[in-house]
């Protein structure tokens, strides 16, 4: 297995820093459900809480193609080759690994196709921020935004170190912020690394995508690695394009006379607010990667590990 190939981090959702104690107990690979044993039965029989949680997630996973409701605000037209894990089971799976999920969390998206090169998992959130004005997108400077991310990440290192985690640093843009004012979609990505990481490590990448609505925004955030991000950018953008707000909830439906306007602009989704979440999800991604290394003996990718849980299991 390529060195550090599963170490990755992501953004946006409030996954909190965690301990690794739940991970160390994983010493057996998860077994796929047989034709005579359901995913729910596998969940009940699993020997540890992390494995049970992921079997339970597989039991309710909704496989594409189908439409997934994202609260009363939006919908996801989930394509074939992907599965959506609802909020309750997705939250339990992540919390079983020591991660804390914020109230905005809607669920997880995982790859279930045949491509072993897929090494990612994505989180979905809806944040009822109010209407976010996007006019600052015309004036932002990528260098200044990157500096804000670096400073915000550095400011969080004291807390991370108190919790026993290595300090992190933002190194560079993987993709500079790009906003499409016709579709109200925002994409940006940075590379994050532990300060002590070797120069040849496969560093973690956040690939962060958003779509704005009348009352808030949906974020879709990939947890992946530097070596895989180029291949996975089109996947992230494809899923982002599959998210649309409902009539009456669209950005264009905004009514200045009645609607709440967010206290921050679009740049905050890249700068100040994002900096805090970057650090939280950095460790969440590392812990996620370690877990799948333990359960996926011989697997070459996170996609292969996920298929042990999700392949062939279709919830109603």
C-alpha positions as a LaTeX table, in Angstrom:
\begin{tabular}{lrrr}
\hline
Residue & $x$ (\AA) & $y$ (\AA) & $z$ (\AA) \\
\hline
Unk1 & 0.00 & 0.00 & 0.00 \\
Unk2 & 1.34 & 3.41 & $-0.92$ \\
Unk3 & 2.82 & 5.17 & 2.10 \\
Unk4 & 0.28 & 7.41 & 3.84 \\
Unk5 & $-2.10$ & 6.90 & 0.92 \\
Unk6 & $-5.17$ & 6.82 & 3.14 \\
Unk7 & $-4.37$ & 9.89 & 5.24 \\
Unk8 & $-6.81$ & 12.56 & 4.32 \\
Unk9 & $-8.80$ & 15.42 & 5.73 \\
Unk10 & $-11.85$ & 17.38 & 4.78 \\
Unk11 & $-13.76$ & 20.48 & 5.62 \\
Unk12 & $-16.92$ & 22.10 & 6.44 \\
Unk13 & $-18.87$ & 19.92 & 8.61 \\
Unk14 & $-18.31$ & 20.19 & 12.32 \\
Unk15 & $-16.60$ & 16.87 & 12.85 \\
Unk16 & $-14.66$ & 17.36 & 16.07 \\
Unk17 & $-11.22$ & 16.27 & 17.11 \\
Unk18 & $-11.28$ & 12.86 & 18.71 \\
Unk19 & $-9.37$ & 10.20 & 20.54 \\
Unk20 & $-8.05$ & 7.12 & 18.80 \\
Unk21 & $-9.09$ & 4.65 & 21.48 \\
Unk22 & $-12.06$ & 3.37 & 19.49 \\
Unk23 & $-9.83$ & 2.62 & 16.55 \\
Unk24 & $-7.25$ & 0.44 & 18.23 \\
Unk25 & $-9.73$ & $-2.34$ & 18.95 \\
Unk26 & $-10.27$ & $-3.04$ & 15.25 \\
Unk27 & $-8.32$ & $-6.17$ & 14.43 \\
Unk28 & $-10.55$ & $-8.06$ & 12.02 \\
Unk29 & $-11.69$ & $-7.12$ & 8.53 \\
Unk30 & $-15.40$ & $-6.56$ & 8.08 \\
Unk31 & $-17.17$ & $-9.34$ & 6.18 \\
Unk32 & $-19.65$ & $-8.63$ & 3.39 \\
Unk33 & $-23.23$ & $-9.71$ & 3.84 \\
Unk34 & $-24.00$ & $-13.10$ & 2.29 \\
Unk35 & $-27.17$ & $-13.87$ & 0.40 \\
Unk36 & $-28.60$ & $-15.47$ & 3.55 \\
Unk37 & $-27.49$ & $-12.84$ & 6.06 \\
Unk38 & $-28.77$ & $-9.28$ & 6.05 \\
Unk39 & $-26.75$ & $-6.18$ & 6.78 \\
Unk40 & $-28.85$ & $-5.69$ & 9.92 \\
Unk41 & $-27.91$ & $-9.18$ & 11.15 \\
Unk42 & $-24.27$ & $-8.43$ & 10.45 \\
Unk43 & $-24.55$ & $-5.23$ & 12.46 \\
Unk44 & $-26.01$ & $-7.11$ & 15.43 \\
Unk45 & $-23.28$ & $-9.75$ & 15.30 \\
Unk46 & $-20.31$ & $-7.43$ & 14.80 \\
Unk47 & $-17.74$ & $-7.69$ & 17.57 \\
Unk48 & $-16.94$ & $-4.00$ & 18.08 \\
Unk49 & $-18.93$ & $-0.76$ & 18.07 \\
Unk50 & $-17.21$ & 0.76 & 15.02 \\
Unk51 & $-17.92$ & $-2.25$ & 12.86 \\
Unk52 & $-21.49$ & $-2.46$ & 14.15 \\
Unk53 & $-22.06$ & 1.19 & 13.31 \\
Unk54 & $-20.81$ & 0.79 & 9.73 \\
Unk55 & $-22.86$ & $-2.36$ & 9.19 \\
Unk56 & $-25.89$ & $-0.43$ & 10.45 \\
Unk57 & $-25.05$ & 2.38 & 8.02 \\
Unk58 & $-24.87$ & $-0.14$ & 5.18 \\
Unk59 & $-28.25$ & $-1.56$ & 6.15 \\
Unk60 & $-30.00$ & 1.76 & 5.54 \\
Unk61 & $-27.79$ & 3.17 & 2.78 \\
Unk62 & $-29.74$ & 4.44 & $-0.21$ \\
Unk63 & $-28.13$ & 3.47 & $-3.50$ \\
Unk64 & $-28.30$ & 5.62 & $-6.60$ \\
Unk65 & $-29.92$ & 6.36 & $-8.87$ \\
Unk66 & $-32.58$ & 7.97 & $-6.69$ \\
Unk67 & $-33.55$ & 11.35 & $-5.28$ \\
Unk68 & $-32.58$ & 12.15 & $-1.70$ \\
Unk69 & $-34.43$ & 14.89 & 0.21 \\
Unk70 & $-32.09$ & 17.30 & 2.01 \\
Unk71 & $-34.41$ & 18.58 & 4.76 \\
Unk72 & $-37.20$ & 20.74 & 3.34 \\
Unk73 & $-34.70$ & 22.84 & 1.43 \\
Unk74 & $-33.06$ & 20.88 & $-1.35$ \\
Unk75 & $-32.62$ & 17.52 & $-3.02$ \\
Unk76 & $-29.76$ & 15.34 & $-4.20$ \\
Unk77 & $-30.21$ & 13.39 & $-7.43$ \\
Unk78 & $-27.84$ & 10.62 & $-6.37$ \\
Unk79 & $-26.24$ & 8.95 & $-9.41$ \\
Unk80 & $-25.59$ & 5.24 & $-9.82$ \\
Unk81 & $-22.35$ & 4.11 & $-8.21$ \\
Unk82 & $-22.88$ & 6.07 & $-4.99$ \\
Unk83 & $-24.68$ & 5.46 & $-1.71$ \\
Unk84 & $-26.14$ & 7.94 & 0.76 \\
Unk85 & $-26.10$ & 7.18 & 4.50 \\
Unk86 & $-28.80$ & 9.12 & 6.38 \\
Unk87 & $-27.94$ & 11.46 & 9.23 \\
Unk88 & $-28.68$ & 9.16 & 12.18 \\
Unk89 & $-26.65$ & 6.21 & 10.96 \\
Unk90 & $-23.95$ & 8.40 & 9.41 \\
Unk91 & $-23.60$ & 10.27 & 12.69 \\
Unk92 & $-23.39$ & 7.01 & 14.66 \\
Unk93 & $-20.72$ & 5.64 & 12.32 \\
Unk94 & $-18.55$ & 8.72 & 12.64 \\
Unk95 & $-19.12$ & 9.07 & 16.38 \\
Unk96 & $-18.19$ & 5.42 & 16.89 \\
Unk97 & $-14.75$ & 6.42 & 15.62 \\
Unk98 & $-14.58$ & 9.29 & 18.09 \\
Unk99 & $-15.83$ & 12.13 & 15.86 \\
Unk100 & $-18.46$ & 14.64 & 16.96 \\
Unk101 & $-20.99$ & 15.68 & 14.31 \\
Unk102 & $-22.58$ & 19.12 & 14.23 \\
Unk103 & $-26.29$ & 19.87 & 13.98 \\
Unk104 & $-25.94$ & 20.82 & 10.31 \\
Unk105 & $-25.00$ & 17.26 & 9.31 \\
Unk106 & $-27.31$ & 15.59 & 6.77 \\
Unk107 & $-25.45$ & 12.38 & 5.99 \\
Unk108 & $-22.56$ & 10.74 & 4.18 \\
Unk109 & $-21.93$ & 9.85 & 0.55 \\
Unk110 & $-19.68$ & 6.88 & $-0.25$ \\
Unk111 & $-18.51$ & 5.33 & $-3.54$ \\
Unk112 & $-19.81$ & 1.85 & $-4.28$ \\
Unk113 & $-18.64$ & 1.38 & $-7.86$ \\
Unk114 & $-15.99$ & $-1.00$ & $-9.16$ \\
Unk115 & $-13.18$ & 1.54 & $-9.29$ \\
Unk116 & $-10.68$ & 0.59 & $-6.57$ \\
Unk117 & $-8.87$ & 3.90 & $-7.10$ \\
Unk118 & $-11.67$ & 5.80 & $-5.36$ \\
Unk119 & $-10.35$ & 6.83 & $-1.95$ \\
Unk120 & $-12.82$ & 9.28 & $-0.48$ \\
Unk121 & $-15.85$ & 9.82 & 1.66 \\
Unk122 & $-18.02$ & 12.94 & 1.57 \\
Unk123 & $-20.06$ & 14.73 & 4.21 \\
Unk124 & $-23.25$ & 16.65 & 3.48 \\
Unk125 & $-24.51$ & 19.56 & 5.60 \\
Unk126 & $-27.17$ & 22.21 & 5.47 \\
Unk127 & $-26.42$ & 25.44 & 7.32 \\
Unk128 & $-29.43$ & 27.77 & 7.88 \\
Unk129 & $-27.22$ & 30.85 & 7.76 \\
Unk130 & $-29.68$ & 33.06 & 6.01 \\
Unk131 & $-29.18$ & 34.58 & 2.57 \\
Unk132 & $-25.45$ & 34.98 & 1.89 \\
Unk133 & $-24.61$ & 37.95 & $-0.29$ \\
Unk134 & $-22.16$ & 36.90 & $-2.97$ \\
Unk135 & $-20.93$ & 40.29 & $-4.16$ \\
Unk136 & $-17.62$ & 39.95 & $-2.29$ \\
Unk137 & $-16.66$ & 37.19 & $-4.74$ \\
Unk138 & $-15.83$ & 39.96 & $-7.19$ \\
Unk139 & $-13.22$ & 41.44 & $-4.90$ \\
Unk140 & $-11.59$ & 38.66 & $-2.94$ \\
Unk141 & $-7.89$ & 37.95 & $-3.31$ \\
Unk142 & $-6.82$ & 34.33 & $-3.16$ \\
Unk143 & $-3.49$ & 35.15 & $-1.49$ \\
Unk144 & $-5.24$ & 36.94 & 1.35 \\
Unk145 & $-7.76$ & 34.12 & 1.80 \\
Unk146 & $-4.98$ & 31.56 & 1.92 \\
Unk147 & $-3.23$ & 33.63 & 4.58 \\
Unk148 & $-6.43$ & 33.68 & 6.63 \\
Unk149 & $-6.67$ & 29.90 & 6.40 \\
Unk150 & $-3.05$ & 29.50 & 7.44 \\
Unk151 & $-3.46$ & 31.87 & 10.38 \\
Unk152 & $-6.70$ & 30.25 & 11.50 \\
Unk153 & $-5.20$ & 26.78 & 11.34 \\
Unk154 & $-2.15$ & 27.91 & 13.30 \\
Unk155 & $-4.37$ & 29.48 & 15.94 \\
Unk156 & $-6.08$ & 26.12 & 16.45 \\
Unk157 & $-2.83$ & 24.23 & 16.97 \\
Unk158 & $-2.62$ & 25.02 & 20.68 \\
Unk159 & $-5.95$ & 23.29 & 21.24 \\
Unk160 & $-4.99$ & 20.35 & 19.05 \\
Unk161 & $-1.74$ & 19.87 & 20.93 \\
Unk162 & $-3.55$ & 19.99 & 24.29 \\
Unk163 & $-5.69$ & 17.13 & 23.00 \\
Unk164 & $-2.64$ & 15.15 & 21.99 \\
Unk165 & $-2.72$ & 15.77 & 18.24 \\
Unk166 & 0.11 & 16.99 & 16.06 \\
Unk167 & 0.04 & 20.63 & 14.89 \\
Unk168 & $-1.19$ & 21.22 & 11.35 \\
Unk169 & $-0.43$ & 23.68 & 8.61 \\
Unk170 & $-2.11$ & 24.75 & 5.39 \\
Unk171 & 0.49 & 24.56 & 2.65 \\
Unk172 & $-1.13$ & 25.66 & $-0.61$ \\
Unk173 & $-4.20$ & 25.89 & $-2.74$ \\
Unk174 & $-5.15$ & 22.70 & $-4.51$ \\
Unk175 & $-7.80$ & 24.75 & $-6.28$ \\
Unk176 & $-8.22$ & 28.48 & $-5.79$ \\
Unk177 & $-11.74$ & 29.65 & $-4.88$ \\
Unk178 & $-14.08$ & 29.70 & $-7.85$ \\
Unk179 & $-17.65$ & 30.98 & $-7.63$ \\
Unk180 & $-20.25$ & 30.63 & $-10.38$ \\
Unk181 & $-22.77$ & 33.42 & $-9.89$ \\
Unk182 & $-25.12$ & 31.84 & $-12.41$ \\
Unk183 & $-25.58$ & 28.66 & $-10.35$ \\
Unk184 & $-24.49$ & 29.99 & $-6.93$ \\
Unk185 & $-21.91$ & 27.23 & $-6.55$ \\
Unk186 & $-18.57$ & 27.68 & $-4.80$ \\
Unk187 & $-15.55$ & 25.36 & $-4.96$ \\
Unk188 & $-12.18$ & 25.60 & $-3.25$ \\
Unk189 & $-9.54$ & 23.24 & $-1.96$ \\
Unk190 & $-6.37$ & 23.34 & 0.15 \\
Unk191 & $-3.69$ & 20.91 & 1.16 \\
Unk192 & $-3.18$ & 20.28 & 4.88 \\
Unk193 & $-0.31$ & 18.46 & 6.54 \\
Unk194 & 1.07 & 17.67 & 9.93 \\
Unk195 & 4.05 & 19.93 & 10.55 \\
Unk196 & 6.20 & 16.90 & 11.29 \\
Unk197 & 5.21 & 15.07 & 8.10 \\
Unk198 & 7.93 & 13.91 & 5.75 \\
Unk199 & 8.35 & 15.76 & 2.48 \\
Unk200 & 7.21 & 12.75 & 0.45 \\
Unk201 & 4.06 & 12.02 & 2.49 \\
Unk202 & 0.75 & 11.84 & 0.63 \\
Unk203 & $-0.85$ & 14.83 & 2.31 \\
Unk204 & $-4.50$ & 15.30 & 3.13 \\
Unk205 & $-6.74$ & 17.40 & 0.91 \\
Unk206 & $-9.99$ & 19.19 & 1.64 \\
Unk207 & $-12.17$ & 19.54 & $-1.44$ \\
Unk208 & $-14.97$ & 21.86 & $-0.40$ \\
Unk209 & $-18.06$ & 22.60 & $-2.45$ \\
Unk210 & $-21.19$ & 24.64 & $-1.73$ \\
Unk211 & $-24.46$ & 25.63 & $-3.28$ \\
Unk212 & $-26.30$ & 28.68 & $-1.94$ \\
Unk213 & $-30.02$ & 28.90 & $-1.31$ \\
Unk214 & $-32.49$ & 31.50 & $-0.13$ \\
Unk215 & $-32.19$ & 30.62 & 3.58 \\
Unk216 & $-28.77$ & 29.00 & 3.80 \\
Unk217 & $-26.39$ & 26.70 & 1.98 \\
Unk218 & $-25.64$ & 23.03 & 1.39 \\
Unk219 & $-22.02$ & 21.96 & 1.64 \\
Unk220 & $-20.55$ & 18.80 & 0.16 \\
Unk221 & $-17.03$ & 18.14 & 1.38 \\
Unk222 & $-14.66$ & 15.44 & 0.23 \\
Unk223 & $-12.13$ & 13.73 & 2.49 \\
Unk224 & $-9.32$ & 12.60 & 0.22 \\
Unk225 & $-5.56$ & 12.77 & $-0.44$ \\
Unk226 & $-3.17$ & 14.68 & $-2.66$ \\
Unk227 & $-2.41$ & 11.67 & $-4.82$ \\
Unk228 & $-6.11$ & 11.12 & $-5.64$ \\
Unk229 & $-7.57$ & 14.60 & $-5.77$ \\
Unk230 & $-7.08$ & 15.21 & $-9.49$ \\
Unk231 & $-9.03$ & 12.07 & $-10.33$ \\
Unk232 & $-11.72$ & 12.87 & $-7.78$ \\
Unk233 & $-12.39$ & 16.52 & $-8.58$ \\
Unk234 & $-14.83$ & 15.58 & $-11.38$ \\
Unk235 & $-16.66$ & 13.26 & $-8.96$ \\
Unk236 & $-17.05$ & 16.05 & $-6.42$ \\
Unk237 & $-18.29$ & 18.49 & $-9.06$ \\
Unk238 & $-20.69$ & 15.91 & $-10.45$ \\
Unk239 & $-22.23$ & 15.39 & $-7.03$ \\
Unk240 & $-22.36$ & 19.13 & $-6.39$ \\
Unk241 & $-24.25$ & 19.65 & $-9.65$ \\
Unk242 & $-26.74$ & 17.01 & $-8.50$ \\
Unk243 & $-27.80$ & 19.20 & $-5.53$ \\
Unk244 & $-30.59$ & 21.68 & $-6.23$ \\
Unk245 & $-32.81$ & 23.80 & $-4.02$ \\
Unk246 & $-36.56$ & 23.40 & $-4.20$ \\
Unk247 & $-38.86$ & 26.00 & $-5.69$ \\
Unk248 & $-39.27$ & 28.81 & $-3.21$ \\
Unk249 & $-35.96$ & 27.95 & $-1.53$ \\
Unk250 & $-33.67$ & 28.88 & $-4.40$ \\
Unk251 & $-31.20$ & 31.74 & $-4.22$ \\
Unk252 & $-33.20$ & 33.60 & $-6.84$ \\
Unk253 & $-36.31$ & 33.41 & $-4.63$ \\
Unk254 & $-34.79$ & 35.79 & $-2.05$ \\
Unk255 & $-37.13$ & 38.55 & $-0.84$ \\
Unk256 & $-35.26$ & 41.51 & 0.64 \\
Unk257 & $-38.40$ & 42.63 & 2.49 \\
Unk258 & $-38.85$ & 39.47 & 4.52 \\
Unk259 & $-35.76$ & 37.25 & 4.41 \\
Unk260 & $-32.90$ & 37.09 & 6.88 \\
Unk261 & $-29.49$ & 38.09 & 5.53 \\
Unk262 & $-26.46$ & 36.21 & 6.88 \\
Unk263 & $-24.05$ & 38.09 & 9.13 \\
Unk264 & $-21.17$ & 37.13 & 6.83 \\
Unk265 & $-20.45$ & 37.03 & 3.12 \\
Unk266 & $-19.22$ & 34.38 & 0.76 \\
Unk267 & $-15.56$ & 34.88 & 1.66 \\
Unk268 & $-16.27$ & 33.61 & 5.20 \\
Unk269 & $-16.94$ & 30.16 & 3.72 \\
Unk270 & $-13.31$ & 30.20 & 2.63 \\
Unk271 & $-11.65$ & 32.24 & 5.38 \\
Unk272 & $-12.58$ & 32.67 & 9.02 \\
Unk273 & $-15.38$ & 30.13 & 9.41 \\
Unk274 & $-13.61$ & 27.58 & 7.26 \\
Unk275 & $-10.32$ & 27.79 & 9.16 \\
Unk276 & $-11.89$ & 26.41 & 12.31 \\
Unk277 & $-13.54$ & 23.53 & 10.51 \\
Unk278 & $-10.40$ & 22.64 & 8.58 \\
Unk279 & $-8.59$ & 21.70 & 11.75 \\
Unk280 & $-11.51$ & 19.70 & 13.09 \\
Unk281 & $-11.95$ & 17.68 & 9.95 \\
Unk282 & $-8.26$ & 17.19 & 9.49 \\
Unk283 & $-8.10$ & 14.86 & 12.45 \\
Unk284 & $-11.45$ & 13.29 & 11.61 \\
Unk285 & $-10.03$ & 12.29 & 8.24 \\
Unk286 & $-6.85$ & 10.85 & 9.74 \\
Unk287 & $-8.86$ & 8.76 & 12.19 \\
Unk288 & $-11.19$ & 7.60 & 9.43 \\
Unk289 & $-8.18$ & 6.53 & 7.37 \\
Unk290 & $-6.64$ & 4.61 & 10.26 \\
Unk291 & $-9.90$ & 2.77 & 10.85 \\
Unk292 & $-10.15$ & 1.59 & 7.27 \\
Unk293 & $-6.52$ & 0.52 & 7.27 \\
Unk294 & $-7.39$ & $-1.76$ & 10.16 \\
Unk295 & $-10.56$ & $-3.30$ & 8.77 \\
Unk296 & $-9.53$ & $-3.51$ & 5.12 \\
Unk297 & $-6.70$ & $-6.01$ & 5.23 \\
Unk298 & $-5.24$ & $-6.13$ & 1.75 \\
Unk299 & $-7.46$ & $-3.37$ & 0.41 \\
Unk300 & $-5.66$ & $-0.86$ & $-1.79$ \\
Unk301 & $-8.19$ & 1.92 & $-1.43$ \\
Unk302 & $-10.85$ & 3.30 & 0.83 \\
Unk303 & $-13.39$ & 2.51 & $-1.86$ \\
Unk304 & $-12.52$ & $-1.16$ & $-1.60$ \\
Unk305 & $-12.95$ & $-1.03$ & 2.16 \\
Unk306 & $-16.32$ & 0.69 & 1.89 \\
Unk307 & $-17.57$ & $-1.91$ & $-0.57$ \\
Unk308 & $-17.09$ & $-4.55$ & 2.11 \\
Unk309 & $-19.95$ & $-2.82$ & 3.87 \\
Unk310 & $-22.06$ & $-1.40$ & 1.09 \\
Unk311 & $-21.76$ & $-3.63$ & $-1.98$ \\
Unk312 & $-24.98$ & $-5.45$ & $-2.68$ \\
Unk313 & $-26.88$ & $-3.93$ & 0.24 \\
Unk314 & $-29.75$ & $-1.80$ & $-0.91$ \\
Unk315 & $-32.10$ & $-0.28$ & 1.60 \\
Unk316 & $-35.68$ & $-0.01$ & 0.41 \\
\hline
\end{tabular}
